[in-house]
Amino acid sequence: MLNKERVILMTKMASYEEHEGKKNASVMNYFRGDYVWFQVLKSTIYGTIAFGIMFGMYIFYDFEIFMTDIYKMDLFQFGKSILVKYLFVIGIYAIISYAVYSYRYAKAQKKMKLYMSNLNRLTGMYDKT
């Protein structure tokens, strides 16, 4: 005989496994610090690539003016200003990435605890019968 409560719980758990479970399981394979550090590192690399592309677009936008002004400008000061802007952008991006991935890890941990609780509850239902 089918137990309606058990079927509902198994359906809920199967839906979780199908949609969010795989992603949360891959997140939970890491310790919190390792997961967040790795994701921030990836974000920093992608941010560096994006900054390089944006800088290249900025230079090529008025390339003729840039080439005429390059002989007049202090290249050390120009490089220093670009480096400061880069560090500012990457710093803000890393802080935002840290917050986002810490939140995602906490959310995945909470959902996995709920899943494990439901799994224990389901085991208890089978032990009763």
C-alpha positions as a Markdown table, in Angstrom:
| # | Residue | x | y | z |
|---|---|---|---|---|
| 1 | Met | 0.0 | 0.0 | 0.0 |
| 2 | Leu | 1.3 | 3.5 | -0.9 |
| 3 | Asn | 1.9 | 5.9 | 1.9 |
| 4 | Lys | 0.8 | 9.4 | 0.6 |
| 5 | Glu | 3.2 | 11.3 | 2.9 |
| 6 | Arg | 6.1 | 9.2 | 1.7 |
| 7 | Val | 5.3 | 9.6 | -2.0 |
| 8 | Ile | 5.0 | 13.4 | -1.5 |
| 9 | Leu | 8.4 | 13.5 | 0.3 |
| 10 | Met | 10.1 | 11.3 | -2.3 |
| 11 | Thr | 8.6 | 13.5 | -5.2 |
| 12 | Lys | 9.9 | 16.6 | -3.5 |
| 13 | Met | 13.4 | 15.1 | -3.0 |
| 14 | Ala | 13.5 | 13.8 | -6.6 |
| 15 | Ser | 12.6 | 17.3 | -7.9 |
| 16 | Tyr | 15.4 | 18.8 | -5.8 |
| 17 | Glu | 17.9 | 16.2 | -7.0 |
| 18 | Glu | 16.9 | 16.9 | -10.6 |
| 19 | His | 17.2 | 20.6 | -10.5 |
| 20 | Glu | 19.3 | 22.1 | -7.7 |
| 21 | Gly | 20.8 | 18.9 | -6.2 |
| 22 | Lys | 23.5 | 18.4 | -8.8 |
| 23 | Lys | 24.7 | 22.0 | -8.5 |
| 24 | Asn | 24.5 | 22.1 | -4.7 |
| 25 | Ala | 26.3 | 18.7 | -4.5 |
| 26 | Ser | 29.2 | 20.1 | -6.6 |
| 27 | Val | 29.4 | 23.2 | -4.3 |
| 28 | Met | 29.4 | 21.1 | -1.2 |
| 29 | Asn | 32.3 | 19.0 | -2.4 |
| 30 | Tyr | 34.5 | 22.0 | -1.3 |
| 31 | Phe | 35.2 | 23.5 | 2.1 |
| 32 | Arg | 33.7 | 27.0 | 2.3 |
| 33 | Gly | 37.0 | 28.8 | 2.2 |
| 34 | Asp | 38.3 | 26.7 | -0.8 |
| 35 | Tyr | 35.1 | 27.2 | -2.8 |
| 36 | Val | 34.9 | 31.0 | -2.2 |
| 37 | Trp | 38.6 | 31.5 | -2.8 |
| 38 | Phe | 38.5 | 29.5 | -6.1 |
| 39 | Gln | 35.5 | 31.4 | -7.3 |
| 40 | Val | 37.0 | 34.8 | -6.4 |
| 41 | Leu | 40.2 | 33.7 | -8.2 |
| 42 | Lys | 38.2 | 32.8 | -11.3 |
| 43 | Ser | 36.3 | 36.1 | -11.1 |
| 44 | Thr | 39.5 | 38.0 | -10.8 |
| 45 | Ile | 40.9 | 36.4 | -13.9 |
| 46 | Tyr | 37.8 | 37.1 | -15.9 |
| 47 | Gly | 37.7 | 40.6 | -14.5 |
| 48 | Thr | 41.3 | 41.1 | -15.7 |
| 49 | Ile | 40.4 | 39.9 | -19.1 |
| 50 | Ala | 37.4 | 42.2 | -19.2 |
| 51 | Phe | 39.5 | 45.1 | -18.1 |
| 52 | Gly | 42.1 | 44.4 | -20.8 |
| 53 | Ile | 39.4 | 44.3 | -23.4 |
| 54 | Met | 37.8 | 47.5 | -22.2 |
| 55 | Phe | 41.3 | 49.2 | -22.1 |
| 56 | Gly | 42.0 | 48.1 | -25.6 |
| 57 | Met | 38.7 | 49.4 | -26.8 |
| 58 | Tyr | 39.4 | 52.7 | -25.0 |
| 59 | Ile | 42.8 | 53.0 | -26.8 |
| 60 | Phe | 41.5 | 52.0 | -30.2 |
| 61 | Tyr | 38.5 | 54.3 | -30.0 |
| 62 | Asp | 40.7 | 57.4 | -30.6 |
| 63 | Phe | 43.9 | 55.7 | -31.7 |
| 64 | Glu | 45.1 | 58.6 | -33.7 |
| 65 | Ile | 44.7 | 61.0 | -30.8 |
| 66 | Phe | 46.3 | 58.6 | -28.5 |
| 67 | Met | 49.3 | 58.1 | -30.8 |
| 68 | Thr | 49.8 | 61.9 | -31.2 |
| 69 | Asp | 49.5 | 62.4 | -27.4 |
| 70 | Ile | 51.8 | 59.5 | -26.4 |
| 71 | Tyr | 54.8 | 61.6 | -27.1 |
| 72 | Lys | 53.5 | 64.5 | -25.0 |
| 73 | Met | 52.4 | 62.5 | -22.0 |
| 74 | Asp | 54.3 | 61.1 | -19.1 |
| 75 | Leu | 54.1 | 57.3 | -19.7 |
| 76 | Phe | 55.0 | 56.4 | -16.1 |
| 77 | Gln | 52.1 | 58.5 | -14.8 |
| 78 | Phe | 49.8 | 57.1 | -17.5 |
| 79 | Gly | 50.7 | 53.5 | -16.6 |
| 80 | Lys | 50.3 | 54.4 | -12.9 |
| 81 | Ser | 46.8 | 55.8 | -13.4 |
| 82 | Ile | 45.8 | 52.7 | -15.4 |
| 83 | Leu | 47.2 | 50.4 | -12.7 |
| 84 | Val | 45.3 | 52.3 | -10.0 |
| 85 | Lys | 42.1 | 52.1 | -12.0 |
| 86 | Tyr | 42.7 | 48.4 | -12.6 |
| 87 | Leu | 43.3 | 47.7 | -8.9 |
| 88 | Phe | 40.2 | 49.6 | -8.0 |
| 89 | Val | 38.0 | 47.8 | -10.4 |
| 90 | Ile | 39.4 | 44.3 | -9.5 |
| 91 | Gly | 39.2 | 45.1 | -5.8 |
| 92 | Ile | 35.5 | 46.0 | -6.0 |
| 93 | Tyr | 34.8 | 43.0 | -8.3 |
| 94 | Ala | 36.6 | 40.6 | -5.9 |
| 95 | Ile | 34.6 | 42.0 | -2.9 |
| 96 | Ile | 31.4 | 41.6 | -4.8 |
| 97 | Ser | 32.4 | 38.1 | -5.9 |
| 98 | Tyr | 33.3 | 37.1 | -2.3 |
| 99 | Ala | 29.9 | 38.2 | -1.1 |
| 100 | Val | 28.0 | 36.5 | -3.9 |
| 101 | Tyr | 29.8 | 33.2 | -3.6 |
| 102 | Ser | 29.7 | 33.2 | 0.2 |
| 103 | Tyr | 25.9 | 33.6 | -0.1 |
| 104 | Arg | 25.7 | 30.8 | -2.7 |
| 105 | Tyr | 27.7 | 28.5 | -0.5 |
| 106 | Ala | 25.5 | 29.2 | 2.5 |
| 107 | Lys | 22.4 | 28.7 | 0.5 |
| 108 | Ala | 23.6 | 25.4 | -0.9 |
| 109 | Gln | 24.6 | 24.3 | 2.5 |
| 110 | Lys | 21.2 | 25.1 | 3.9 |
| 111 | Lys | 19.4 | 23.3 | 1.1 |
| 112 | Met | 21.7 | 20.2 | 1.5 |
| 113 | Lys | 20.9 | 20.1 | 5.2 |
| 114 | Leu | 17.2 | 20.2 | 4.4 |
| 115 | Tyr | 17.7 | 17.4 | 1.8 |
| 116 | Met | 19.5 | 15.3 | 4.4 |
| 117 | Ser | 16.8 | 16.0 | 7.0 |
| 118 | Asn | 14.2 | 14.8 | 4.5 |
| 119 | Leu | 16.3 | 11.8 | 3.7 |
| 120 | Asn | 16.5 | 10.9 | 7.4 |
| 121 | Arg | 12.7 | 11.5 | 7.7 |
| 122 | Leu | 12.1 | 9.2 | 4.8 |
| 123 | Thr | 14.3 | 6.5 | 6.3 |
| 124 | Gly | 12.4 | 6.8 | 9.5 |
| 125 | Met | 9.1 | 6.3 | 7.6 |
| 126 | Tyr | 10.5 | 3.1 | 6.1 |
| 127 | Asp | 11.6 | 1.9 | 9.5 |
| 128 | Lys | 8.2 | 2.4 | 10.9 |
| 129 | Thr | 6.6 | 0.0 | 8.5 |
